[in-house]
């Protein structure tokens, strides 16, 4: 047996860019995160050839999960062809040999910034959310050391208090996206800045969700079939965005999360935020074969 | 697919990058070498912030990014992260550093003497406009001293320890493989001193200066006196698998030790060191280190604050990410705002009092 048979040819970078020790650490931290749903696990977070805050946390998780048979979809604000989504998707396929898709139904890994796809994900799919600020307590406690202690004590009183104060001052909870949510009845997490519309999609979902913040060096998970409950008072129901009656001006779909486009001379029109859902709807309308999967929302009502 | 055509993102970004690179022109080995040899202090700064000591790669990173410093540091760090950690060098001892410059502001003279070395400190900062008129600026030759300064200089703190001015060193004998490595472990708080000093060593110069200056100007509680500032070259001593130690090369290093009033019968010392020669950074960083122990939690001179906020790659990355679209989160804010306004209008229509509080941005 020669040395050559025992070694691999030299390569400029490892498979999937990250070296084995980085992937090993990420796998261990992902398993821990799954074991304690919603609890933030610190990890080293390596530098990758992309600016911090542009999805490097999600990217490191995806690069660890990916294999040559993977089919990867990357979303930015609901769109697959946003500049950063396209760039991340291209990078993943370049360093891993995985194939690319825009179709939620056809993907094995969906990496996303700020949206959960409208089509229901399956047990064999993984959703990787890029997280800018993993700490739900940041607004009430900017000091990480103290915030970690508060999580350990399940001390979320100050978070409840700010929500209460918003009701007193404004008549409703003003939290837009990243609505703080209790996972498995124990840890409050920030579900990444997905709109309130998307938070119910994580509750008892069939798929695994991994949330990773590269810049802040934390990752956490919502395992399949796990409770995700937005913090609400019993007499103030959870409100999703009021988009149930909006219609997409391009695809004609109704009852999904929409992007508002201001118009000259006032007023606005709307486009469906999940762009590939819109494309599928247009295809179907034009007679091109296309399949829209079951969606979490039907006619604007949550129905999963 | 009309829906797609209007976006046109992928082609546009490719052209945008071409436009940037077109401005820089062709990059060849010659340009890299010119940058390396003419901008040593810039190279040092980039190597320090990237925690990668390689002048040629640093020059290449600068050439490739057109001198956009945070991009150059990111490119270098991303390259560095792909490299294996082969060995851990023996800690550099102060008295072993081949010293080119070493000054103290605490004493008029110190054992070993003050060595000015290369500095602009006492120069008139006049722009050499003659160069543009076609008269090249050729620096006058250095007159050598009658006797050369010794290459190695003792540590001033060692002398202070002998005099009982500084607390005895608490250095423990940690096996090299047990020295914590910030690039392989997350920074947690309270940070170990090793992590704090590593993080300061690769911190962004401008950020460290801003927060160090805040500490100096009165937001910290310790006025720094420069105990010893040193520029030199350190041998990188590594162990061969057979057990022998050898120098794998030399790196330029800067180091600052600052001191304050006494505490518990001793002078306190703050310390910082970094790759390359960067005096401003090590003095500011050593001041932050000096202030750490007594800094109020949550203040800008508390370690959690300054270590997080001087991390150049993270700070610049997050800052430029705000250029990415945010319409989903913004839509969510609009929705809450409109609903709250509708509730207010409804309350007023019914003649009920509505307390309008100042706008408060919800936490994102």
Contacts between the chains, C-beta under 8 A, distances in Angstrom:
chain1	res1	chain2	res2	distance
A	12	B	82	7.5
A	13	B	82	4.9
A	14	B	82	7.1
A	17	B	82	7.2
A	19	B	81	7.8
A	19	B	82	6.5
A	19	B	84	6.8
A	21	B	184	7.2
A	22	B	81	7.6
A	25	B	184	7.8
A	42	B	186	3.9
A	42	B	188	6.1
A	43	B	186	5.9
A	44	B	183	7.0
A	44	B	184	5.3
A	44	B	185	5.4
A	44	B	186	5.5
A	45	B	186	6.8
A	46	B	81	4.4
A	46	B	183	7.7
A	47	B	74	7.0
A	47	B	77	4.0
A	47	B	78	4.8
A	47	B	80	7.1
A	47	B	81	4.6
A	47	B	313	6.2
A	48	B	78	5.9
A	48	B	81	7.1
A	49	B	74	8.0
A	49	B	75	7.5
A	49	B	78	4.2
A	50	B	78	7.7
A	51	B	74	6.3
A	51	B	313	7.9
A	51	B	316	7.1
A	51	B	317	3.8
A	51	B	320	5.8
A	51	B	321	6.8
A	52	B	74	7.9
A	52	B	313	5.4
A	52	B	314	4.7
A	52	B	316	7.6
A	52	B	317	2.9
A	52	B	318	6.2
A	52	B	321	7.9
A	53	B	314	7.5
A	53	B	317	4.2
A	53	B	318	3.8
A	53	B	319	7.7
A	53	B	320	7.4
A	53	B	321	3.6
A	54	B	317	6.4
A	54	B	320	7.9
A	54	B	321	5.4
A	54	B	324	6.9
A	56	B	317	7.4
A	76	B	324	7.1
A	76	B	325	6.9
A	77	B	325	5.0
A	77	B	326	7.6
A	77	B	327	5.9
A	77	B	328	4.8
A	78	B	328	6.6
A	79	B	7	7.1
A	81	B	4	6.5
A	81	B	7	5.2
A	81	B	9	5.2
A	81	B	10	6.3
A	82	B	7	7.9
A	82	B	9	6.1
A	82	B	325	6.5
A	83	B	9	4.7
A	83	B	10	7.6
A	83	B	12	7.6
A	83	B	13	4.8
A	84	B	324	5.6
A	86	B	9	6.1
A	86	B	10	4.9
A	86	B	13	7.3
A	87	B	13	6.9
A	113	B	324	7.7
A	114	B	326	7.8
A	114	B	328	4.5
A	114	B	329	6.3
A	115	B	328	6.1
A	132	B	318	7.4
A	132	B	321	7.3
A	133	B	364	7.3
A	138	B	363	6.7
A	139	B	363	3.3
A	142	B	298	6.9
A	143	B	297	5.9
A	143	B	298	5.5
A	143	B	304	6.2
A	144	B	189	6.0
A	144	B	304	6.2
A	144	B	308	7.9
A	145	B	189	4.4
A	145	B	190	6.8
A	145	B	297	7.7
A	145	B	304	6.3
A	146	B	297	7.4
A	162	B	363	7.8
A	166	B	360	7.8
A	166	B	362	7.4
A	169	B	355	7.1
A	169	B	357	4.2
A	169	B	360	7.2
A	170	B	340	4.4
A	170	B	343	7.6
A	170	B	357	7.3
A	171	B	340	5.8
A	171	B	343	3.9
A	171	B	344	6.7
A	171	B	347	7.3
A	171	B	354	7.8
A	172	B	336	6.9
A	172	B	339	6.0
A	172	B	340	5.5
A	172	B	343	6.3
A	173	B	336	7.6
A	174	B	336	4.9
A	174	B	337	7.5
A	174	B	340	6.6
A	174	B	360	7.2
A	174	B	362	4.5
A	175	B	336	7.2
A	175	B	362	4.9
A	175	B	363	7.1
A	176	B	329	5.9
A	176	B	330	7.9
A	176	B	332	3.5
A	176	B	333	4.0
A	176	B	335	7.3
A	176	B	336	5.5
A	176	B	362	5.5
A	176	B	364	6.7
A	177	B	328	6.6
A	177	B	329	4.1
A	177	B	332	4.4
A	177	B	333	7.8
A	177	B	364	6.3
A	178	B	329	7.6
A	178	B	363	7.6
A	178	B	364	5.7
A	193	B	328	7.3
A	193	B	329	4.7
A	193	B	364	5.8
A	194	B	328	7.6
A	195	B	328	5.6
A	195	B	329	7.1
A	195	B	331	6.9
A	195	B	332	4.4
A	196	B	332	6.3
A	197	B	332	7.8
A	215	B	314	4.6
A	215	B	317	6.2
A	215	B	318	5.7
A	217	B	186	4.4
A	217	B	187	7.3
A	239	B	339	7.4
A	241	B	331	6.8
A	241	B	332	5.9
A	241	B	335	4.3
A	242	B	335	5.7
A	242	B	338	7.9
A	242	B	339	6.6
A	243	B	335	7.7
A	250	B	2	7.0
A	250	B	3	5.4
A	251	B	3	6.8
A	257	B	328	7.5
A	257	B	331	7.9
A	258	B	331	7.6
A	259	B	327	5.5
A	259	B	328	7.6
A	259	B	331	6.6
A	260	B	327	7.8
A	260	B	331	6.0
A	260	B	334	7.1
A	273	B	328	6.3
A	273	B	331	8.0
A	275	B	3	6.8
A	275	B	4	8.0
A	275	B	7	8.0
A	278	B	3	5.4
A	279	B	1	5.9
A	279	B	3	5.2
A	279	B	4	6.6
A	282	B	1	6.8
A	282	B	2	6.8
A	282	B	3	5.6
A	283	B	1	7.5
